[in-house]
Amino acid sequence: EHRKKELAQNPRISEQQLDQLARSIEERIDSEPPPRIAFIGETGVGKSSTLNALFDAKLDISHTEACTQQEVAIEVKVAPTSIQASKGMLVFYDMPGLGESRDTQKRHLDVYTKVLKDVDVALWILDAQDRAIEFVQEKLANEVRGIKADLAERIVFALNKVDLVHPGETAWHSAANLPTPEQDTNIKARIRDVQKKITEALPAWKGSVIG
């Protein structure tokens, strides 16, 4: 059925060419490393919790102290594509939290240097309620850009815990898992504020902010 659809949508592609394309994709999936995504950010913002929620990763979390001290790789199998690619993998890295303490900062930056130079995407998790971004600006403009400049310039920022944005958790529509109109307006305002402040620190930044 997929083959019929592909041939109907692309009448200039022969069945032989489609077979060759499918084999090429399979060979590339087999020979190349999987896409790698690092979840980065300050300690306590919910990097491990987000990975647990997305992929049931069963990472340790704590409400009182930092748990992640080294990178933890999580492999996620990708569903087959419409061109019969039967397998594929994504690798997510749960990274130590920046800013935990003086004693750990150097060690954690060494981990970031090792991992970030080889990843394809970095997702910086932010607490949506925290409006203090000077630390993030400094780390982005210096450490992350120093490790891999093109990665810093397309980094994605994710505002975590948006259900706590004013007027707070009691205003969140739990059944629909959606914000109220007032809360939605405030979340969008937080997104714009983060976009502005990241651009202040890194004018060449072309990434995005999501809530």
Legacy VTK file of the C-alpha trace (Angstrom):
# vtk DataFile Version 3.0
C-alpha trace
ASCII
DATASET POLYDATA
POINTS 211 float
0.000 0.000 0.000
2.840 2.404 0.858
4.518 1.509 -2.442
1.347 2.307 -4.417
0.999 5.677 -2.696
4.641 6.593 -3.340
4.370 5.673 -7.025
1.050 7.543 -7.394
2.471 10.698 -5.791
5.691 10.512 -7.821
4.793 9.187 -11.302
8.320 9.868 -12.570
9.784 7.426 -10.033
9.896 3.831 -11.257
9.373 0.863 -8.958
13.035 -0.021 -9.431
14.107 3.475 -8.332
11.839 3.244 -5.299
13.433 -0.073 -4.323
16.888 1.464 -4.711
15.881 4.435 -2.539
14.524 2.138 0.172
17.752 0.083 0.162
19.828 3.285 0.364
17.872 4.468 3.410
18.262 1.055 5.094
22.018 1.073 4.438
22.365 4.597 5.837
20.419 3.691 8.984
22.651 0.643 9.446
25.960 2.442 8.844
25.565 5.866 10.453
25.281 6.670 14.162
21.753 7.525 15.322
20.730 11.158 15.867
21.811 12.298 19.343
19.949 14.839 21.490
21.243 16.239 24.798
18.894 17.488 27.525
20.855 20.234 29.264
20.288 23.031 31.777
20.544 24.012 35.409
20.093 21.584 38.249
16.528 20.946 39.396
14.676 22.192 36.300
13.331 18.732 35.428
15.593 17.246 32.746
15.338 13.709 34.107
11.628 14.115 34.871
10.960 15.265 31.302
12.782 12.254 29.859
10.839 9.970 32.204
7.550 11.540 31.084
8.411 11.278 27.381
10.021 7.852 27.247
9.391 6.117 30.601
13.181 6.235 31.019
13.043 5.354 34.745
15.783 7.846 35.611
16.371 8.613 39.279
14.939 11.930 40.446
15.069 13.777 43.754
13.214 16.730 45.239
16.064 17.570 47.624
19.402 17.096 45.823
20.916 16.642 42.362
20.853 13.037 41.119
22.493 13.124 37.674
26.278 13.433 37.952
27.307 11.922 34.602
25.619 11.746 31.224
23.049 8.955 30.909
22.260 7.698 27.386
18.688 6.606 26.624
18.035 4.759 23.359
14.586 5.153 21.822
13.505 3.008 18.882
11.952 4.893 15.979
8.824 3.601 14.244
9.228 2.349 10.641
8.924 4.999 7.925
6.612 4.948 4.930
9.496 3.847 2.683
9.882 0.550 4.520
12.814 1.558 6.710
12.350 -1.137 9.306
14.461 0.231 12.104
16.079 3.317 13.516
17.160 4.760 16.831
17.389 8.071 18.632
19.786 8.577 21.535
18.926 11.078 24.277
21.461 12.194 26.877
20.333 13.178 30.361
23.034 15.633 31.423
24.183 16.801 34.874
22.645 20.047 36.077
24.734 23.181 35.724
25.165 25.457 38.721
24.832 22.710 41.336
27.902 23.737 43.343
31.481 24.971 43.063
32.781 21.460 43.674
30.798 19.904 40.817
30.815 22.692 38.212
34.211 21.910 36.665
33.430 18.184 36.496
30.023 18.816 34.945
31.453 21.192 32.344
33.942 18.477 31.378
30.979 16.138 30.791
29.264 18.814 28.678
32.421 19.295 26.611
32.677 15.569 25.946
29.019 15.058 24.991
27.978 18.304 23.270
30.726 18.228 20.657
29.206 15.005 19.275
25.438 15.600 19.556
23.153 16.817 16.768
20.665 18.768 18.898
20.660 20.297 22.383
17.443 20.956 24.280
17.925 23.395 27.174
15.259 22.880 29.837
14.177 26.001 31.733
11.787 26.444 34.644
8.969 28.520 33.131
8.493 30.504 36.334
12.155 31.507 36.698
12.708 34.888 35.031
16.408 35.116 35.998
18.288 34.160 32.825
21.688 35.831 33.309
23.290 32.473 34.222
21.818 30.872 31.082
22.988 33.788 28.914
26.511 33.516 30.279
26.770 29.740 29.847
25.273 29.865 26.354
27.503 32.714 25.156
30.685 31.257 26.636
30.766 27.548 27.566
28.274 26.095 25.059
29.378 28.297 22.162
32.970 27.467 23.014
32.272 23.749 22.841
30.304 23.817 19.571
29.333 27.197 18.105
26.827 25.952 15.520
25.041 23.901 18.193
24.659 26.958 20.434
23.227 28.988 17.570
20.372 26.518 16.935
19.745 25.336 20.479
16.102 24.763 21.475
14.790 26.025 24.818
11.900 24.220 26.504
9.945 25.942 29.264
9.136 23.224 31.766
6.401 23.298 34.441
4.185 25.687 32.456
1.183 24.540 34.495
2.650 26.554 37.398
2.774 29.842 35.471
0.418 32.483 36.946
-2.379 32.056 37.937
-0.910 28.685 38.902
-1.627 24.968 38.937
-5.227 25.365 40.145
-6.010 27.276 36.934
-4.734 24.501 34.672
-7.433 22.378 32.974
-6.242 18.988 34.269
-8.754 16.901 32.299
-7.850 18.540 28.975
-4.203 19.133 29.992
-4.456 22.720 28.740
-3.931 26.182 30.231
-6.724 28.662 30.841
-6.828 31.656 28.442
-5.096 33.883 31.032
-2.429 31.270 31.693
-1.927 30.694 27.960
-1.334 34.420 27.480
1.250 34.416 30.277
3.023 31.333 28.893
3.311 33.001 25.472
4.690 36.131 27.172
7.317 34.004 28.951
8.305 32.453 25.614
8.770 35.911 24.042
10.823 37.075 27.031
13.164 34.088 26.787
13.541 34.585 23.018
14.527 38.212 23.584
17.054 37.444 26.309
18.705 34.564 24.450
19.137 36.811 21.404
20.735 39.431 23.658
23.416 36.915 24.622
23.778 35.284 21.220
22.696 37.558 18.327
23.279 34.790 15.759
20.916 32.393 17.581
18.323 30.863 15.230
16.784 28.330 17.611
13.345 28.294 19.159
11.546 28.382 22.506
8.647 26.053 23.278
6.359 25.856 26.285
LINES 1 212
211 0 1 2 3 4 5 6 7 8 9 10 11 12 13 14 15 16 17 18 19 20 21 22 23 24 25 26 27 28 29 30 31 32 33 34 35 36 37 38 39 40 41 42 43 44 45 46 47 48 49 50 51 52 53 54 55 56 57 58 59 60 61 62 63 64 65 66 67 68 69 70 71 72 73 74 75 76 77 78 79 80 81 82 83 84 85 86 87 88 89 90 91 92 93 94 95 96 97 98 99 100 101 102 103 104 105 106 107 108 109 110 111 112 113 114 115 116 117 118 119 120 121 122 123 124 125 126 127 128 129 130 131 132 133 134 135 136 137 138 139 140 141 142 143 144 145 146 147 148 149 150 151 152 153 154 155 156 157 158 159 160 161 162 163 164 165 166 167 168 169 170 171 172 173 174 175 176 177 178 179 180 181 182 183 184 185 186 187 188 189 190 191 192 193 194 195 196 197 198 199 200 201 202 203 204 205 206 207 208 209 210
